[in-house]
Amino acid sequence: MIKKSLKDKFKTFFKRIFYTILVLTIMLSLATTLILRQDKFGKLPSGERLERIKKSPNYRDGAFQNIHHTLELSEEASYYSILKEFIFGDKSRVSPTDKIPSTKIDLHSLDKNENILVWFGHSSYFMQIDGKTILVDPVLSGYASPFSFSVKAFNGTDAYTTNDIPEIDYLFISHDHWDHLDYETLLKLKPKIKTIFCGLGVGAHFEHWGFDLNKIHEEDWNTKIKLDDNFEVHTVPARHFSGRGFKRNQALWTSFVLKTPTMQIYIGGDSGYDTHFKEIGDKFGSFDLVILENGQYDKSWKYIHMMPKEVLKAAKNLNAKSLFPVHSSKFALANHPWNEPLTKVTNLNQNLETPFLVVTPIIGQKVEIKNLNQSFENWWEGLK
């Protein structure tokens, strides 16, 4: 009888454990489902859009693919090693303790004849060229995450808000990651945006958020878009990935070649180094300015983000006259010191036989885009 009683107690105990785990699992699943159904997560392609995507030569096995096989984690890395470094690694300089310097100009009162670039930190910037206003990957909400309490902008980097942005002729979105496609920013800017350029599948997010589909050029790689006033846009490859939820690579990541009446500019999205840079340089010739990601890199994901020496190699492949390195100085998305990207790329550039003119403004500084001989200070030096 005693043995039977103990056996019954163990059965009851394990049943309670089982049902507790089951209930917690169900609750977690429901919570996850409710979170992912929030508007800010956007929408996966479906219907006619999905059928168009399936016809793309860059879409195979239910997902978009890079030109060459690309590992998201390098051979020597694992999720365990990354998590270990994230938890136990030295975080003392990943985010600055000092306030990041910035300045501010009135973008609403610009003379239409001015040709300028204004950086907002990370990969967000404004340009006015040959009378057109241009905005790239604007993230002005103060964070680069689904949740406002995480991946917060560094102190001093939010000098500009959506109220400071004038009417935009051309909006470029390189891909749908949170540090490039910001729901809160775009909703506020919606009335100001005339035309949008993005990769295949990204339009599903915009449609879900109520944007006019007639304003959207949602294209595959190697598409030419002729615009008014002798402006022209070409979508060109990058080496990266996409996704705002658990399902990845349902929207295409891309870079752009922007031809204005007087300039040719490479608008780079996130990309690891590959042969596409040389192919683009061979096809389009020299670029007055190339804008390349330089930051949030790590040896563990070296195939989807360039290391600083590769940024300079890519600029050479693109026949760049000048280089604007972005993707740093606002958010901590990697384990390197926050100011390492700019330190490394400028130091490496100085050692080149023919150095590039490297554009390194402080946030908000007016860069004379047709007079890139202006001098830039190493503003990040000495900051902690």
N, C-alpha and C positions, 0 to 999 in steps of 0.2 A: 504493500500500500504506500509506503514511504517513497519507494522508487517511482511508482506511478505518479504520486503527487509532485515530485521533483520534475518528472518528465513533462507533466501538464504545465507546471510553472514556466519551464524553459520554452515550451511551445507558445504560451501566452506572451512571454517576454519578446521572443523573436517575431511574433505576429505584430506586436505593437511597434517594434523597430521597423519592420517591413512597411506597415501602413503609414508610419510617420515619414519615412523616406519617400514613399509614393505620393503622399499629400504634398510634401515639400517640392518634389519634382514637378508635380502638376502646377503648383502655385508659381514656381520659377518659370515654367513654360508659358503660362498665361501672362505673367508679367513681361517676359521677353516679347511675346507676341504683341501685347498692348504697346510696348515701347516702340517696336519696329513699325507699327502702324501709324505712328505720328507722322504728320505731313513732312517734317524736316528730313526724314529718311528718303523722301522721293518715291519713285515708282520704277519698277523693272519694266523693260520694254514688253509690249504685247501687241496682238492684232497685226495691223498692216506694218507697223514699225518693226516688229519682230520678224515678219516675213522678209522685209527689206534687209534686215541685218543678216539673216540666214544666207542671203545671196552674196554677201561680202566675201572676197577672197581672204580676208583677215579673220574670219569667224569659222572656227572648226570645233567639233566635239562639244558643242553647246556653249562656247565661250570665245571671246576675242583672243587672238594670239599675237605675240611679238614676231618680228621678222625672223629672228633666230630663237632657238630654244632658250628660255630664260628662267633660271631658278630664282624664286623670291628670296630664299635664303641660300647663302653660299655653301659650298660643299662641307666646309669645316664647322658650320654653324648648326645649331638646333634651337628649337623653342625653349628648351631647358637652359641652354647656355645664355640665351638672350635674357630670359627671365632672371637668371642668377646675376647677370651683370646689371640689369635694371634695378634689382633689389639691393645688391651688396656693392655695386660699383661706386666709384667716387663721383658724387653728384655736386661737389662744391662749386663748380664753375659752369655747370650745364645751363643754369639761368643766372643772369647778372644780378648783383645786389645793388649796383648803382643804377640810377635812372638813365635810360637810353636818350641821348640828345635828339632833339627834333626841332623843326621850325614849321611855319605854316604860312601859306600864301592863299589869297582869295581866288579860287578857281572860277568862281562865277563872273569875275570881272576881267578875265583874260582878254587881251586883244586877239582877235581871230587870226591875225598875222603872226602871232608868236608861235614858235615851234619848240615845245618844251616836253620834258618828262618829269614826273613827280612820283617818287617812290613812297609807298605807305608801309614798308616793312614786309618781310617774307617775300611772297611772289605777287603781291598786289601793287599795281602802279597805274598811273594815269598818263596819257600822252595827248598832246594836241599837235597834229602835223598837217600841214597844207590845208588848214581850215577845218579839219575833222577832229572830233574828240573821241578818244579811245580809252577803254578801261579793260584791264586784264586781271582775271582771277581775284575779284575784290572780296576780302575778308575783313570787315570793319565792325564786327560784333563784339570783339574783345576776347574771343576764344576760337579754337580750331578743333572742335569736337562736337559730338551730339549733345554734350552736357556742359552747361555754362561754368561749372565748377572745375573743369579739367582743361588742360592745354591752354591755359590763360596767357594772354599777351603780356610781354614784359612791360614793366613800368616805364612809361614815357613813349610807348610805341603807338598808342591810340590817339595821335594828334588829330586825325581826321575822322569824321563820322559821315554817314550817308547824306546828312544835310549839307555837307561841304562839296558834294559832287554835283556838277552841272549836268545838263542834258547830254546824254552819251550817244554818239552816232554809231559806234561799233563796240560791242562787248565781246571779248574773247574768253572762253572757258576751256582750259586745257584738259581737264578731266574732273571726275566727280568726287574726289576725296575731300574731306571736310576742311582741309587747309587751303582749298582752291575753289570749292563751290559752297558758299555760305548762304544757307536758306534765309536767315534773318536779314542779312545785307541785301540780298536780291529782291526780297519782297518789298523792302523800303525803296529800292531803286527802280522797281518795275515801271512806274509812270515816266521815268526819265530815259528809258532804254529804247532806241529805235531799231537796232539790228543786233542779232546774237549769232556768234559763230561757235560751234562745238562739234565734238565727234559723234558718230552714230550711237544712238541709245541715250545720250545725255539729254536729248530733247524730251524724253519721257518724264524726267524730273520737272522740266520747265512747264510742260503741259499740265502735269499734276498740280503745279503751283499757280495755274491760271494765266500763264503767259500766252500772248497771241502767237499761234503757230506760224502765221504769215511773216513774223519778224525773225524766225529762226532758220539759219542755214546749218543743218545737222548733217554732217558729211563724213564719208569714208576718207581714208588717206588718199593722197594724190588726186585731189579734186580742186579744180580751178573755179573761182567765183569772181566774175567781173562785176564791179560796182560802178556807181556814178562818179563823175569828176576824175576819171582815170585812176581810180583805186582798184586794187586787185588783191585777192586773198587766195592762198594755196594751203590746203591742209597737207601736212607732211608727217612721216612716222616719228614716233618716239619709242623708247623701250621702258615700259613701266607696267602698271596694272590698274584696276579700278574697282570701285565698290563702296557703298555706304552702309551695307549690312553684312550678312553672312555670305551671301552669294556674290562671288567676284567675277570681274571681267565680262559683265553684261553690257557695258558701255565702253566706247573706244576712247583711249587716251590719245592725245595728238599735240603736235606743235604746228606753228603757222609761219608762212612766209607772207609778209605784208609789203606790197608794192604801192607806194604813193607816187604822185607825179614827180617827186624829186628824190625819193629815198627808197632803199630796200632794207627791211628789218626782219630779223629772225626772232619770232616770239616763241621761245622754248618752254614747253611744259616740263614736268618731272621726267627724267630719262636717265637710264644707265648708258654707258658708252657702248657704241656699236658702229657698224658700217654705214648706218643711215646718215650720219653727219657728213661723211665724205661724199656720199651719193647726192645729198642735197647741195653741197658746195659745188660739185661738178655740174649739176643741172642749172643752178641759178646764178652762178658766178659769185662775185664779191658782195658782202653785206656791209652797209654803213654801220650797223650796230647789230650785235647778236646778244640776246638775253638768255642766259643759261642758268640752270639751277646749280647752286654751290652751297650745300648745307644739308643737314639731316642725313648725312651719309654714315656708313659704318662698314667695316670689313665683312660683317655678317649679312649685309644686303647690298653688296657692291655691284650686283648686276642690274639693279633697278634705280640706283642713285649714283651719280658720278662722284669720284674722289676729286679733290682740287686739281691734281695734275692732269686728270682726264678732262676737266673743264677747259683747260688751256689747249689740250690736244683737239677737242671738239671745235673750239674757236678757230684753230688753224685749219681744220678740215673744212670749215664753213667760209674760209677766206675772209675772216672778220677784219674790219678796220678798227673796231673798238668793241669792248666786251663789258657788259653789265651783269655782274654775278648777283643772283637773287636767291631766295629760299633760305634766308638766314635772318638772325637779329631780331626776331619777334616772338617765335614760339620754340619751345624745346621739344623736339620730336626724335632726338637721337642722344647719344651719350657723350658726344664731344663737347668741349668747352664752347660756350655760346659764340665767342668771337674768333674761334679757330678758323672757320671757313674763309673769312676775309683776310686774316693774317696769312694763311697758307697760300691762297691764290695770288695775293699781291707779292709775296716773297718769291714764290716760284716764277712769277711773271718777270720779275727783275733779273732773274738768271737766264732768261731766254736770249738768244742771239738777237732777235728782233722782238722786243716786248710789245704787247698790245697796250693801247690806251685803255686802262681799266676804270670804269665809271663807278665810283663808290660814294655817292651822296649820303648825307644824313637824311633821315625820314623827313619828308616835306620840302626838301631843298629843290629849287627850280634848276633843272639841268637844261642848258641850251642845246637841244638835240642836234642842231646843225652846226654847232660850234663846240665840238667835244674836245677841244684843246684846253678847255677850262681846267683849272687844277682842283683836285679833291684831296682833302686831308684824311689821314688815317685816324678817323674819329674814334674808332673802337680801341685804340691803344691807350693803356692806362686805366681803362674802366674795369671794375671788378664785377 
